[in-house]
Amino acid sequence: MKKFAKMSLVAAVAVAGLTNVSASSLEEAVKNTDISGKVYVEFIADDNGVVGGSTATTTDLDFDITFSSKVNDNITSIVRLQADAAPAEGAVSTNQNADIDNIYFNYAKNNLSVDFGRWEMATPLTDGNQAEGVRASYKMDMVTLGGGYAISNETTNGDLGFVSAMATVGPVNLEAWYVAFSTDTQATAVDAGKTTTLVASTTFENVNLSARYADTDFNTVGTENGSTLKLTASTTISNVGVHATYLTTDEAGSSYNEDASAANGYELSQLDLAELSANAADSTLWAVGATLPVNTVTYALDYATLSEDITNTEATEIRLRGTHKMSPNFTIMATYSMYEEEDSAGATTVENDSSRIDFKYTF
């Protein structure tokens, strides 16, 4: 018993010494680390007016935290932890584990920036998916050149490469992107193809204008190219913000989008570009909206209609939204959305009213 007590005392002293060393090291590390992230909670209720008027509820939970640590004069370490869950009504509730979705080093010197590790694919046709590899950008005068190569990614079972160029010519901002995914040979293959995107935007008489054209050469033999043309405009009139979008796709289909919210696509709360068909073939979308800030609350009204000429089907959504900024880092947003689909005879085939309220804290 005495020997155990002596060993415990020795161990305690050793642990105390180690703790002091670790605390000192951690303190030094924190001095060079920026921490940011968000906590997000959303409650959703969907009322289906066609199939028996049933209501389905979902809770959307999202958390992420990013540690950006300065290693030396040129190297920064970036690590992001995230946890997502969307349990439906009646499901067994479980604790969510946080995983690492971004982990890479950034090398920055003068006009050169290089990332190597696991990073987000920030291209016009992706939104949130990660890739493992190297990407770089270099600024020179009015032009910024970019490129990257990844040996694996979350979109397809294969590698990918991309190049980009951004420039400002007078009042016009220009972008050109080429993103190529390798052929996916797995049973669950995704054909992301090779996509070229051209973008031009400017501001004229207080009106923001943008034109975006994307064309995808799919890898599957015999599959025709898909293309998308997207035009947007926005301005502010007497404190009221107004915006409009026009989008049209080729008869064979749209250009490839990893997610509906990608820059080359379109998404409201329930309506998105692929709502009527998987490849959005021969589709036309019109959308208009307005926002009005009143003190700490911003009210918004949006309307979108999507039609597909092949099957003569149509979808519409009307969305009402109010966003209360309680403090600079905390917002409460309430959304009510009415969505409807009609077949070629004009009969309603889908009808869904969605009520949502979400809380978001950023740091």
Residue pairs with C-beta under 8 A, 6 or more apart in sequence:
29 69
32 69
32 70
32 71
33 67
33 68
33 69
33 70
34 67
34 68
34 69
35 65
35 66
35 67
35 68
35 363
36 65
36 66
36 68
36 362
36 363
37 63
37 64
37 65
37 66
37 80
37 362
37 363
38 62
38 63
38 64
38 360
38 361
38 362
38 363
39 62
39 63
39 360
39 361
40 60
40 61
40 62
40 63
40 358
40 359
40 360
40 361
41 59
41 60
41 61
41 62
41 358
41 359
42 59
42 60
42 61
42 62
42 356
42 357
42 358
42 359
43 57
43 58
43 59
43 60
43 356
43 357
43 358
44 57
44 58
44 59
44 60
44 354
44 355
44 356
45 55
45 56
45 57
45 354
45 355
45 356
46 55
46 56
46 57
46 58
46 352
46 353
46 354
47 53
47 54
47 55
47 352
47 353
47 354
47 355
48 54
48 55
48 56
48 351
48 352
49 351
49 352
49 353
50 348
50 349
50 350
50 351
56 88
56 89
57 88
57 89
58 86
58 87
58 88
58 89
59 85
59 86
59 87
60 85
60 86
60 358
61 83
61 84
61 85
61 86
61 87
61 96
62 82
62 83
62 84
63 82
63 83
63 84
63 98
64 80
64 81
64 82
64 83
64 101
65 80
65 81
65 82
66 78
66 79
66 80
66 81
66 102
67 77
67 78
67 79
67 80
68 76
68 77
68 78
69 76
69 77
69 78
69 79
70 76
71 77
71 105
74 107
74 108
74 109
75 105
75 106
75 107
76 105
76 106
76 108
77 105
77 106
78 102
78 103
78 104
78 105
78 106
79 100
79 102
79 103
80 100
80 101
80 102
80 103
81 98
81 99
81 100
81 101
82 98
82 99
82 101
83 96
83 97
83 98
83 99
84 96
85 94
85 96
87 93
87 94
100 118
101 118
101 130
102 118
102 119
102 120
102 130
103 117
103 118
104 115
104 116
104 117
104 118
104 119
105 115
105 116
105 117
106 113
106 114
106 115
107 113
107 114
107 115
107 116
108 114
111 138
111 139
111 140
112 136
112 137
112 138
113 136
113 137
113 138
114 134
114 135
114 136
115 134
115 135
115 136
115 148
116 133
116 134
117 132
118 130
118 131
118 132
119 130
119 131
119 135
120 128
120 129
120 130
120 131
121 129
121 130
121 131
121 150
121 153
121 155
121 160
121 258
123 162
123 164
123 177
123 179
123 197
124 175
124 177
124 179
124 195
124 197
124 199
124 212
124 214
124 262
124 263
124 264
125 179
125 192
125 195
125 197
125 214
125 216
125 255
125 256
125 257
125 258
125 262
125 263
125 264
125 265
126 155
126 179
126 258
126 259
126 262
127 258
127 259
127 261
127 262
127 263
128 259
129 153
129 154
129 155
129 258
129 259
130 153
130 154
131 148
131 150
131 152
131 153
131 154
131 160
132 150
132 151
132 152
132 153
133 148
133 149
133 150
133 151
133 152
133 159
134 148
134 149
134 150
135 146
135 147
135 148
135 149
135 150
135 162
136 146
136 147
136 148
137 144
137 145
137 146
137 147
138 144
138 145
138 146
142 167
142 168
142 169
143 165
143 166
143 167
144 165
144 166
144 167
145 163
145 164
145 165
146 162
146 163
146 164
146 165
146 166
147 161
147 162
147 163
147 164
148 161
148 162
149 159
149 160
149 161
150 159
150 160
150 161
151 159
152 158
152 159
153 159
153 160
153 181
155 181
155 190
155 192
155 258
156 181
156 182
156 184
156 189
156 190
156 192
157 184
157 185
157 186
157 188
157 189
157 190
158 181
158 182
158 183
158 184
158 185
159 181
159 182
160 179
160 180
160 181
160 182
160 192
161 179
161 180
162 177
162 178
162 179
162 180
163 177
163 178
164 175
164 176
164 177
164 178
165 174
165 175
165 176
166 173
166 174
166 175
166 176
167 173
167 174
168 174
171 202
171 203
171 204
172 200
172 201
172 202
173 199
173 200
173 201
173 202
174 199
174 200
175 197
175 198
175 199
175 200
176 196
176 197
176 198
176 199
177 195
177 196
177 197
177 198
177 199
178 194
178 195
178 196
178 197
179 194
179 195
179 197
180 193
180 194
180 195
181 192
181 193
181 194
181 219
182 219
183 191
183 219
184 190
184 191
184 192
184 219
191 218
191 219
191 220
191 223
191 256
192 216
192 219
192 256
192 258
193 216
193 217
193 218
193 219
193 226
193 256
194 216
194 217
194 219
195 214
195 215
195 216
195 217
195 255
195 256
195 264
196 214
196 215
197 212
197 213
197 214
197 255
197 264
198 212
198 213
198 214
199 210
199 211
199 212
199 213
200 210
200 211
201 208
201 209
201 210
201 211
202 208
202 209
203 209
206 235
206 236
207 233
207 234
207 235
208 232
208 233
208 234
208 235
209 232
209 233
210 230
210 231
210 232
210 233
211 229
211 230
211 231
212 228
212 229
212 230
212 231
212 232
212 263
212 264
213 227
213 228
213 229
213 230
214 227
214 228
214 230
214 255
214 264
215 225
215 226
215 227
215 255
216 225
216 226
216 227
216 255
216 256
217 225
218 224
218 225
218 226
218 256
224 250
224 252
224 253
225 250
225 252
226 249
226 250
226 252
226 253
226 254
226 255
226 256
226 279
226 281
227 249
227 250
227 254
227 255
228 247
228 248
228 249
228 250
228 254
228 255
228 264
228 265
228 273
228 280
229 247
229 248
229 249
230 245
230 246
230 247
230 264
230 266
231 245
231 246
231 247
232 243
232 244
232 245
232 246
233 243
233 244
234 241
234 242
234 243
234 244
235 241
235 242
236 242
239 292
239 293
240 290
240 291
240 292
241 290
241 291
241 292
242 288
242 289
242 290
243 288
243 289
243 290
244 286
244 287
244 288
244 289
245 266
245 285
245 286
245 287
245 288
245 304
246 285
246 286
246 287
247 266
247 273
247 283
247 284
247 285
248 283
248 284
248 285
249 255
249 273
249 280
249 281
249 282
249 283
249 284
250 281
250 282
251 281
251 282
251 310
252 279
252 281
253 279
253 280
253 281
254 265
254 273
254 274
254 279
254 280
254 281
254 283
255 264
257 264
257 265
257 273
257 274
259 265
260 266
260 267
260 272
260 273
260 274
261 267
261 272
265 272
265 273
265 274
266 272
266 273
266 285
266 287
266 304
267 273
268 287
268 302
268 304
268 317
268 319
268 337
269 317
269 319
269 335
269 337
269 339
269 354
269 356
270 317
270 337
270 339
270 352
270 354
271 304
271 306
271 315
271 316
271 317
271 339
273 280
273 283
273 285
273 306
274 280
275 306
275 315
275 341
276 283
276 306
276 307
276 308
276 311
276 313
276 314
276 315
276 341
277 283
277 308
277 310
277 311
280 308
281 308
281 310
282 308
282 309
282 310
283 306
283 307
283 308
283 309
284 306
284 307
284 309
285 304
285 305
285 306
285 307
286 304
286 305
287 302
287 303
287 304
287 305
288 302
288 303
289 300
289 301
289 302
289 303
290 300
290 301
291 298
291 299
291 300
292 298
292 299
292 300
293 299
296 324
296 325
296 326
297 322
297 323
297 324
297 325
298 322
298 323
298 325
299 321
299 322
300 319
300 320
300 321
300 322
300 323
301 318
301 319
301 320
301 321
302 317
302 318
302 319
302 321
303 316
303 317
303 318
303 319
304 316
304 317
305 314
305 315
305 316
306 314
306 315
306 316
307 313
307 314
307 315
308 314
311 343
311 344
312 343
312 344
313 341
313 342
313 343
313 344
313 349
314 341
314 342
315 339
315 340
315 341
315 342
315 350
316 339
316 340
317 337
317 338
317 339
317 340
318 337
318 338
319 335
319 336
319 337
319 338
320 335
320 336
320 337
321 333
321 334
321 335
321 336
322 333
322 334
323 331
323 332
323 333
324 331
324 332
324 333
325 331
326 332
329 361
329 362
329 363
330 359
330 360
330 361
330 362
331 359
331 360
332 357
332 358
332 359
332 360
333 356
333 357
333 358
333 360
334 356
334 357
335 354
335 355
335 356
335 357
335 358
336 353
336 354
336 355
336 356
337 353
337 354
337 356
338 352
338 353
338 354
339 350
339 351
339 352
339 353
339 354
340 348
340 350
340 351
340 352
341 348
341 349
341 350
341 351
342 348
342 349
343 349
